[in-house]
Amino acid sequence: MSKPRSCQAKQRGGGGLGRVLREHRARLYIIRRCVAMLLCHHD
């Protein structure tokens, strides 16, 4: 799960942290949409 991007972001500091949080949020949003699509297809 560990990626070089996260390591670089941690070294940078606050700005990097915000970037990681944004990516995490985006991933969660995409996963939610995928799940919703799957559920809709099942129905």
VOTOR-339587 format. One record per atom (N, C-alpha, C, O, CB): x, y, z; residue in three letters. Coordinates in steps of 0.05 Angstrom, whole numbers, plus 5000, padded with zeros to 4 digits. Each point is the difference from the previous one (the first is absolute). Glycine has a CB too. Layout:
% residues N
XYZALA/...
***
This chain:
% residues 43
501749765000MET/498350245000MET/501850255000MET/499150214989MET/497249545036MET/506050244987SER/501750235002SER/501150084972SER/501049844985SER/500350035062SER/498350384946LYS/501050104975LYS/502050235004LYS/499850145020LYS/495849734958LYS/506250175003PRO/502050215002PRO/498750285002PRO/501150185013PRO/502149544962PRO/494550315013ARG/498750265000ARG/499450095029ARG/500650225008ARG/497449694947ARG/500849905061SER/499350075028SER/502550085016SER/499950185016SER/496249504981SER/506150174998CYS/502550065014CYS/500950294994CYS/500750155018CYS/500649364981CYS/498750564975GLN/500950274992GLN/498150215013GLN/500950215009GLN/501049604948GLN/495550135043ALA/498150195011ALA/500650055030ALA/499850235009ALA/496749624957ALA/504149935048LYS/500650035029LYS/502450175004LYS/500150165019LYS/497949394990LYS/504150424974GLN/502450165003GLN/499550304995GLN/501150175013GLN/501649434972GLN/495550454997ARG/499450294993ARG/498750145024ARG/500750225007ARG/498849654945ARG/498549995061GLY/498750135023GLY/497150044996GLY/498649834988GLY/505750395022GLY/494650005000GLY/497150064999GLY/498949984972GLY/497949874996GLY/502750425043GLY/500749844941GLY/499049994973GLY/499749724990GLY/498049924987GLY/504250525004GLY/499849395014GLY/500049734991GLY/497749855014GLY/498749834987GLY/506350185006GLY/494650045032LEU/497849875015LEU/497350064987LEU/498449824996LEU/504350215047LEU/496950224950GLY/497550084987GLY/499649854974GLY/497849924993GLY/502550535029GLY/501949524964ARG/499949864974ARG/499249705004ARG/498349904986ARG/505350414995ARG/497649575039VAL/499449715006VAL/497049985008VAL/498749824991VAL/506150105024VAL/494350265002LEU/497249995009LEU/498250034976LEU/497949874998LEU/503350335046LEU/499549984937ARG/498450044976ARG/499849744984ARG/497949924991ARG/503450575007ARG/501049394998GLU/500149744985GLU/498349795014GLU/498549854987GLU/506250264995GLU/495549885044HIS/498549805015HIS/497050054997HIS/498549814996HIS/505350155037HIS/495550294968ARG/497150084997ARG/499149914972ARG/497849894997ARG/502750505035ARG/501149684948ALA/499249934972ALA/499749704997ALA/498149914988ALA/504450494996ALA/499349445028ARG/499849714998ARG/497549905013ARG/498649844988ARG/506450135013ARG/494350145023LEU/497649925014LEU/497550064982LEU/498249844998LEU/504050235047LEU/497950174943TYR/497750084983TYR/499749824976TYR/497849914994TYR/503050565020TYR/501449464974ILE/500049824976ILE/498949725009ILE/498449884986ILE/505550374992ILE/497149655045ILE/499249745009ILE/497050015006ILE/498549814993ILE/506050105027ILE/494550304992ARG/497150025006ARG/498449994974ARG/498049864999ARG/503050425042ARG/499949874939ARG/498650004974ARG/500049724988ARG/497949914989ARG/503450575004ARG/500949385008CYS/500249734989CYS/498049825014CYS/498649854987CYS/506350225002CYS/495049955038VAL/498249835015VAL/497150064993VAL/498449824996VAL/504950165042VAL/496150284959ALA/497350084993ALA/499349894972ALA/497749904996ALA/502750525032ALA/501549594953MET/499549894973MET/499449705002MET/498249904988MET/504850464992MET/498749505035LEU/499649715003LEU/497349945012LEU/498549824991LEU/506450125015LEU/494350215015LEU/497449955012LEU/497850054980LEU/498049854999LEU/503950285046LEU/498350094940CYS/497950064980CYS/499849784979CYS/497849924992CYS/503050585015CYS/501549404985HIS/500049794979HIS/498749745011HIS/498649864986HIS/505650334994HIS/496249755046HIS/498849775012HIS/497050025000HIS/498649804996HIS/505550135032HIS/494950314978ASP/497150045000ASP/498949984972ASP/497650034995ASP/502850265046ASP/
***
